[in-house]
Amino acid sequence: MTRSSHAETPQSHSEAANFWAVIPAGGSGTRLWPLSRAARPKFLLPLVGSRSLVQQTVDRLALLSSPERTLVVCGLVHAPAIARQLPQLPGSNVVIEPAPKGSGPAIGLASAIVAKHDPDAIMGSFAADHHVLDETAFVQAVTVAIEAARSGWLVTIGLTPTRPETGYGYIERTDEEIFVSSAGTAYRSARFVEKPKLETATEYIASGKFLWNASMFIWRAGTFVAEMARLQPGLHAGIARIIDAWGTTEHERVMSEVWPTLPESTIDQGIMERTERVAVVPSEMGWSDIGDWHGLGELMEHDVTGNSIRADLIAIAATRCAVWSETERVVAVVGLEDVVVVDTPDALLVTHRAKAQDVRRVVESLKAQGRVARI
């Protein structure tokens, strides 16, 4: 094993003065329909606790960065709600992308904005719609990633798998230690793997070398912009034009002219899977992407028979059901196991928890029928 650097104590908040937090807030959470909609996606909803997921994300990152160094990248339709939910952020820190282009352009733009302020600044990107139970473990992992990023590494945080999950991507780590401290270790990454089959995922878990990809990324802003120029020159050139006009009277015109020409990409496929200097920090922080109703049901409060309830529920001989209602109706579930019931004023969902991933097909069907008001 090799060690590029070593430290005994984690970095404190005051020492992370040049750390910026970036929160991409995109997508509509189709697998959480009918609660999550295009105009009211899951990151704006209080799915776990009394605050929305994006509010919880900002709260978590406030342990590492100030509101002035926190950016949210979102679509125009969601910007007013985000501004209302996050009044502590300066208005200019809500960065609007004219149309969804994937995480590559969104995070690339945010990185360029941070680099414009300070190329040596460390920035981290964290999804707006994830849940973290152990904030201390989260801060420790990000602290280790910040130190590894100072040496020019593009760092991701990998979550120790708890099951052979086929719905997540994986990161394989090597034994080479990039940075070691009392807070944790950063290892050189071997590769990223897309969502595997169950047999493959089971082998990954048994190896002890694979971690879930939670889309948490930390790097020097200038380092990332340079890698974007090398690996995605077209994307870099377009974003460079936007940044040249940033904060000027030409900003909106240039953005509306250039953004539609940018290639769609994800940050994983466009950069992280192609660069040579990727490090990963393993962590156990009680993470969930709350990807579907089964996952949300696991996080909701349970009754004595395992039912997850956010409703006026009467459950008779019912076990392990997830029930959510936004109406005043009584929901009665009789003689059922592992069923999801979601009741909203204009739509009702009933499915088996094992089929929770297929809820997105309802949204696809509504789109095909032109019933956009229900999406």
C-alpha positions in Angstrom: 0.0 0.0 0.0 1.0 3.6 -0.6 0.0 6.7 1.3 0.1 10.1 -0.4 -0.6 12.0 2.8 -1.5 11.5 6.4 -3.3 13.5 9.1 -4.3 12.7 12.6 -7.2 15.0 13.1 -10.2 16.0 10.8 -10.5 19.4 9.4 -12.7 21.8 11.3 -15.4 24.1 9.8 -13.2 27.2 10.2 -10.3 25.5 8.3 -12.6 24.7 5.4 -13.0 28.4 4.6 -12.8 27.8 0.9 -15.2 24.9 0.7 -18.3 25.5 -1.5 -21.4 23.3 -1.5 -23.3 22.7 -4.8 -26.7 21.1 -4.8 -28.1 19.9 -8.1 -31.9 20.0 -7.8 -33.3 18.3 -10.9 -35.7 15.4 -11.8 -39.2 14.8 -10.8 -39.0 11.6 -8.8 -41.4 9.7 -11.0 -41.2 6.5 -8.9 -42.7 8.5 -6.0 -45.8 9.5 -8.1 -48.5 10.6 -7.3 -46.9 12.5 -4.4 -43.9 13.7 -6.4 -44.9 15.6 -9.5 -43.0 17.6 -12.2 -44.0 20.9 -10.6 -43.5 19.6 -7.1 -40.6 17.1 -7.2 -39.5 15.1 -4.2 -36.7 17.4 -3.2 -39.3 20.1 -2.3 -41.4 17.7 -0.2 -41.0 16.9 3.6 -40.9 13.1 3.1 -38.8 12.4 6.2 -39.4 14.9 9.0 -40.9 18.3 8.8 -38.5 19.9 6.4 -38.1 19.2 2.7 -35.3 17.1 1.4 -33.5 20.2 -0.1 -33.8 22.0 3.2 -32.3 19.1 5.0 -29.5 18.9 2.4 -28.7 22.6 3.0 -29.0 22.1 6.8 -26.5 19.2 6.6 -24.0 21.2 4.5 -24.3 24.2 6.8 -21.9 22.2 9.1 -19.3 22.7 6.3 -20.1 25.8 4.3 -21.8 29.1 4.7 -25.0 30.2 2.8 -22.8 32.5 0.7 -20.8 29.5 -0.5 -23.8 27.3 -1.2 -25.2 27.1 -4.7 -28.4 25.3 -5.8 -28.7 24.5 -9.5 -32.3 24.0 -10.6 -34.9 24.6 -13.4 -36.8 27.8 -13.8 -40.1 26.3 -12.7 -38.6 25.2 -9.3 -36.6 28.3 -8.6 -39.3 30.3 -6.8 -40.1 27.4 -4.4 -36.4 26.8 -3.7 -35.9 30.5 -3.0 -38.9 30.4 -0.6 -37.7 27.3 1.2 -34.1 28.5 1.4 -34.3 32.2 2.3 -30.8 32.1 3.9 -29.2 31.8 0.5 -28.4 34.9 -1.6 -30.7 35.1 -4.6 -27.8 34.8 -7.0 -26.9 31.5 -5.5 -30.0 29.9 -7.0 -28.5 29.1 -10.4 -31.2 28.4 -13.1 -30.5 26.1 -16.0 -32.9 26.9 -18.9 -33.6 23.2 -19.7 -32.5 19.9 -18.2 -29.3 18.6 -19.7 -28.2 16.1 -17.2 -25.9 16.3 -14.2 -22.8 17.0 -16.4 -23.7 20.5 -17.6 -25.4 21.4 -14.3 -22.4 20.4 -12.1 -19.9 21.7 -14.8 -21.6 25.1 -14.7 -21.5 25.2 -10.9 -17.8 24.2 -10.9 -17.0 27.0 -13.4 -18.9 29.5 -11.2 -16.9 28.5 -8.1 -13.6 28.5 -10.1 -14.4 32.1 -11.3 -14.5 33.1 -7.6 -11.5 31.0 -6.6 -9.8 28.3 -8.8 -8.3 26.8 -5.7 -11.6 26.5 -3.8 -12.8 23.0 -3.0 -16.4 22.3 -4.0 -18.7 19.4 -3.2 -21.8 18.3 -5.2 -24.6 16.7 -3.2 -28.0 15.7 -4.6 -31.0 17.7 -3.3 -33.2 14.6 -2.8 -31.2 12.2 -0.6 -31.6 11.4 3.1 -28.7 11.0 5.6 -29.4 9.7 9.1 -25.9 10.1 10.6 -24.8 13.7 10.0 -21.6 13.2 12.0 -20.4 10.4 9.7 -21.4 12.6 6.7 -19.2 15.5 7.9 -16.3 13.2 8.6 -16.5 11.6 5.1 -16.7 15.0 3.4 -13.8 16.3 5.6 -11.6 13.4 4.4 -12.7 14.0 0.8 -11.8 17.7 1.0 -8.2 16.9 2.1 -7.8 14.4 -0.7 -9.2 16.9 -3.2 -6.6 19.5 -2.2 -4.0 17.2 -3.8 -5.8 17.3 -7.1 -8.0 14.2 -6.8 -11.6 14.0 -8.0 -13.2 12.4 -4.9 -16.4 10.6 -4.5 -18.0 9.3 -1.3 -19.0 5.6 -1.5 -21.5 4.1 0.8 -20.8 0.7 2.4 -23.5 -1.6 0.9 -26.1 -3.1 3.2 -27.6 -5.4 0.6 -27.0 -6.5 -3.0 -28.9 -3.6 -4.5 -29.5 -3.7 -8.3 -30.8 -0.1 -8.5 -27.6 1.6 -7.6 -24.3 2.1 -9.3 -21.1 0.9 -7.6 -17.5 2.1 -7.2 -14.7 -0.4 -6.8 -11.8 0.8 -4.7 -8.2 -0.3 -4.6 -6.0 -0.8 -1.5 -3.9 2.3 -2.4 -4.5 4.9 0.4 -4.6 8.5 -0.9 -5.2 10.2 2.4 -5.6 8.9 5.9 -6.8 10.6 9.0 -8.7 9.8 12.2 -11.9 10.7 10.3 -11.4 8.1 7.6 -9.4 7.1 4.5 -9.5 8.0 0.8 -8.5 5.2 -1.6 -7.7 5.3 -5.3 -10.8 4.2 -7.2 -10.5 1.3 -9.7 -13.7 1.8 -11.7 -17.3 2.8 -11.7 -19.9 0.1 -12.5 -23.5 0.8 -13.7 -26.5 -1.0 -12.1 -25.5 -4.7 -11.9 -27.6 -7.8 -12.0 -28.4 -9.4 -8.7 -25.8 -12.2 -9.0 -23.1 -9.6 -9.8 -24.2 -7.3 -7.0 -24.0 -10.2 -4.6 -20.5 -10.9 -5.7 -19.6 -7.2 -5.2 -20.9 -7.3 -1.6 -18.9 -10.5 -0.8 -15.6 -8.9 -2.1 -15.7 -6.0 0.3 -14.2 -3.7 -2.4 -17.4 -2.3 -3.9 -19.3 0.7 -2.5 -22.6 2.3 -3.6 -22.3 5.4 -5.7 -24.3 8.1 -3.9 -23.5 10.9 -6.3 -21.4 12.8 -3.8 -18.4 14.5 -5.4 -15.6 16.7 -4.1 -12.8 18.4 -6.0 -10.8 21.6 -6.5 -12.9 23.7 -8.8 -10.0 24.5 -11.1 -9.0 20.8 -11.3 -12.5 19.8 -12.4 -12.7 22.6 -15.0 -9.4 21.5 -16.4 -10.6 17.9 -16.6 -13.8 19.0 -18.3 -11.8 20.8 -20.9 -9.7 17.7 -21.5 -12.5 15.1 -21.6 -15.5 17.1 -22.8 -14.1 20.0 -24.8 -17.5 20.9 -26.3 -19.2 21.2 -23.0 -16.2 23.2 -21.6 -16.3 25.6 -24.5 -20.0 26.3 -24.1 -19.8 26.8 -20.3 -16.7 29.0 -20.8 -18.8 31.3 -23.0 -21.5 31.4 -20.3 -19.0 32.2 -17.5 -17.4 35.0 -19.6 -20.8 36.7 -19.6 -21.7 35.8 -16.0 -22.8 38.7 -13.9 -23.0 41.1 -17.0 -25.9 42.4 -18.9 -25.2 39.8 -21.6 -25.7 36.9 -19.1 -29.3 35.9 -20.0 -28.8 36.3 -23.7 -25.6 34.2 -23.8 -27.2 31.6 -21.5 -30.3 31.2 -23.6 -28.1 31.0 -26.8 -25.5 28.6 -25.5 -27.3 26.3 -23.1 -29.5 24.5 -25.8 -26.3 23.6 -27.7 -24.6 21.8 -24.8 -24.3 18.0 -25.0 -26.4 16.1 -22.5 -24.3 14.0 -20.2 -24.1 12.7 -16.6 -21.1 13.6 -14.4 -20.3 9.9 -14.0 -20.2 9.0 -17.7 -18.8 12.3 -18.9 -16.0 12.8 -16.4 -15.7 10.4 -13.4 -15.6 7.1 -15.5 -13.0 8.6 -17.8 -10.5 10.4 -15.6 -7.5 8.8 -14.0 -7.4 10.6 -10.7 -10.5 9.4 -8.9 -10.4 8.7 -5.1 -13.2 7.2 -3.0 -14.0 7.7 0.7 -16.0 4.8 2.2 -18.6 5.8 4.7 -21.6 4.5 6.7 -24.0 7.4 7.2 -27.5 5.9 7.0 -27.9 7.1 3.4 -30.9 6.6 1.2 -31.8 8.1 -2.2 -35.5 7.6 -1.3 -35.9 6.3 -4.8 -39.3 4.7 -4.6 -42.2 4.0 -2.3 -40.6 0.8 -0.8 -37.5 2.9 0.2 -39.6 5.7 1.6 -41.7 3.2 3.5 -38.5 1.9 5.2 -37.8 5.5 6.5 -41.4 6.3 7.6 -42.6 5.6 11.2 -43.9 2.1 11.6 -46.7 0.7 13.8 -46.4 -2.6 15.7 -47.2 -4.6 12.5 -44.7 -2.9 10.3 -47.1 -0.6 8.5 -45.6 2.8 7.5 -48.2 5.4 8.0 -48.8 9.0 6.9 -52.6 8.8 6.8 -55.8 8.4 8.8 -55.4 4.7 8.6 -57.5 1.7 9.7 -55.4 -1.4 9.3 -57.0 -4.8 9.9 -54.9 -7.9 9.5 -52.5 -5.8 7.4 -48.7 -5.9 7.7 -45.7 -4.0 6.2 -47.9 -1.7 4.2 -46.8 1.8 3.3 -49.8 4.2 3.4 -49.6 8.0 2.6 -52.6 10.3 2.2 -52.8 14.0 1.4 -56.6 14.0 1.8 -59.0 13.9 4.7 -60.4 10.5 3.7 -60.0 7.5 5.9 -57.8 4.9 4.3 -58.7 1.3 5.3 -56.4 -1.6 4.4 -57.7 -5.1 5.2 -55.9 -8.4 4.9 -53.0 -7.1 2.8 -49.2 -7.4 3.1 -46.4 -5.3 1.6 -48.8 -3.0 -0.3 -48.4 0.7 -1.0 -51.4 3.0 -1.0 -50.9 6.7 -1.9 -54.0 8.9 -1.9 -53.8 12.5 -3.3 -56.7 14.8 -4.3 -56.4 13.9 -8.0 -54.8 10.4 -8.1 -54.7 7.1 -6.2 -51.8 4.6 -6.3 -52.1 1.0 -5.2 -49.1 -1.3 -5.8 -47.1 -4.1 -4.2 -43.9 -2.9 -2.5 -41.9 -5.3 -4.7 -43.1 -3.5 -7.8 -42.4 0.0 -6.4 -39.8 0.7 -9.1 -42.4 0.2 -11.8 -44.5 3.2 -10.6 -42.5 5.3 -13.1 -44.3 3.4 -15.8 -47.5 5.1 -14.7 -46.0 8.5 -15.4 -44.7 7.2 -18.8 -48.3 6.1 -19.6 -49.8 9.4 -18.6 -47.3 11.2 -20.8 -48.1 9.0 -23.7 -51.8 9.8 -23.2 -51.1 13.5 -23.1 -52.5 13.8 -19.5 -49.8 16.2 -18.4 -51.9 17.7 -15.6 -51.5 14.4 -13.7 -47.8 14.2 -14.1 
